[in-house]
Amino acid sequence: MTRRLISSGSELETRYGYSRAVVEGDWVFVAGTTGFDYAAGTISGDVAEQTRQTFRNIEGALTEAGASLSDVVRARYIVTRAQDWEMVGAVIGEHFADTRPAATAIIAALIDPRMKVEIEVTAKKRHRDNRGDEQED
């Protein structure tokens, strides 16, 4: 098995020694991801939009790894304010209503005060045929 590192292109990954995601066999480990739009270098002040952008960032890493949100088996949500949980949870529900990964929610401060939510996921790639249909192992 070979280990493959996936980068978002952020200089912070090199500086602080982490990867946006690591692929190890069928497993994809996506680091804590926030709502920064990496291409634009911006972050919305709206917690729901930050959560949507966080999912776009996670989806990008999963796609590069050959996986998708439907492959997520574990998630960890960090929210900076308990009163924001309902809005964050609603966006999470939009993305994981069918997948329903094992999950933990934590209220904690994040490194940058503009960040209101951070999400970390673990996915197990399913074997698919050439049409994208899931195959039995």
Secondary structure, DSSP 8 states (H G I E B T S, - for coil): --EEEE--S-HHHHHHT--SEEEETTEEEEEEEESEETTTTEE-S-HHHHHHHHHHHHHHHHHHTT--GGGEEEEEEEES-GGGHHHHHHHHHHHHTTT--EEEEEE---SSTT--EEEEEEEE---B-TTS-B---
